[in-house]
Amino acid sequence: MSHIAWLGKKSPFCGNVSYGLTTTKTLRARGHQVSFIHFDNPTNLDNSQTSLLANDPDVSLPYLIKSQVYTIPSLRAQRELRESLERLKPDIVHASLTLSPLDFRLPDLCQQIKVPLVATFHPPFDANIRSLAASTQQLTYQLYAPSLSRFNKVIVFSEKQAEVLTKLGVKETQIAIIPNGVDADLWTPNNQKESNPKKDEVLKKLGRKRTFLYMGRIAAEKNVEALLKAWKATDTSGCQLVIVGDGPLRPTLENNFLSKNDDGIVWWGYEADLQTRVALLQCTEVFILPSLVEGLSLALLEAMSTGTACIATDAGADGEVLQSGAGIVISTEGVSSHLKTLLPVLKEHPFLTSELGRLARERVLKKFTLNENINSLESLYRKLI
């Protein structure tokens, strides 16, 4: 078994955090030794604080600023990272890139200590520049490409993402396509034998209305406003739209789209409890992801795994995931108009949502399980070590 130094994030909650925690937990369960290196010690500009956290069994690096999108390390973070790797002596370093200046120093650092270096690169993207968000993410890819070409391997989630990087100069031989995966034994349909202890509690809160749901960050690139506008403009009597999550746009959108005249918009807020999130999807009929840019959405895979009918834009790899009738794919251009057409159809035809949910679950079991993801990761590690 291997000793893996995993460089990633544990907070604030985002797709990168979920990916890192789930992957390292599964690697440990398979017998690998994993040292988790992450930014978890805010420091003052005078660098007077220590970076050692007494209650943290892994390695905590000091930082100045940390958000869901990017991290600014302190001046001494690079030195402490090097000292930690020299002390740990891992077989391989795996960086789930945190969009931090330290990312660009990793190739030199790992060459100096003679340890193979793997990156998981998962900023959201849209292969076609159709919006300001897509244009901004293209710049992120252009900025990272020269550095990524110096990693031993770069993991991406889809063919489209690999094509974007190869066009920017990363060699095909350096890229490994390993899709995100979910625990299909945890994210199960509502009709499975084992009952979720949180399900009754969630059902009580949701009431008897049929539930359409968005789960994720409430930020500009997620395009939640387009979903809300479509919902307001459509006859959705007997249904409710539940918004689960938090983000910079939540106060504005919640104020602008307060539920009036029983239009059925429910602001759930951020949900930290895993079993409650599972129960929410198990009680949901339709999951909607209106993003302008994406990587490969874990929330989408989780919804599919619970047998929920899914609508998502063709940003990032989400369109690939919903191939073969596993869901409904819409363009990032004109999301509101697409949803105005689709919402009444799904409302009037519950058999259709049931069939879409069944096909979504089958698609996950075929290609997007956590077990297959970790098998591919272990194979990559063996080749590099």
PyMOL commands that set and color helices and strands:
alter all, ss='L'
color gray80, all
select helices_A, chain A and resi 15-29+77-88+101-112+132-148+159-167+172-174+199-206+220-222+224-232+250-256+274-282+298-305+318-321+335-348+350-367+370-384
alter helices_A, ss='H'
color red, helices_A
select strands_A, chain A and resi 3-8+33-42+59-66+71-73+92-96+117-120+153-156+175-177+210-215+239-244+265-269+286-289+309-313+328-330
alter strands_A, ss='S'
color yellow, strands_A
deselect
rebuild
show_as cartoon
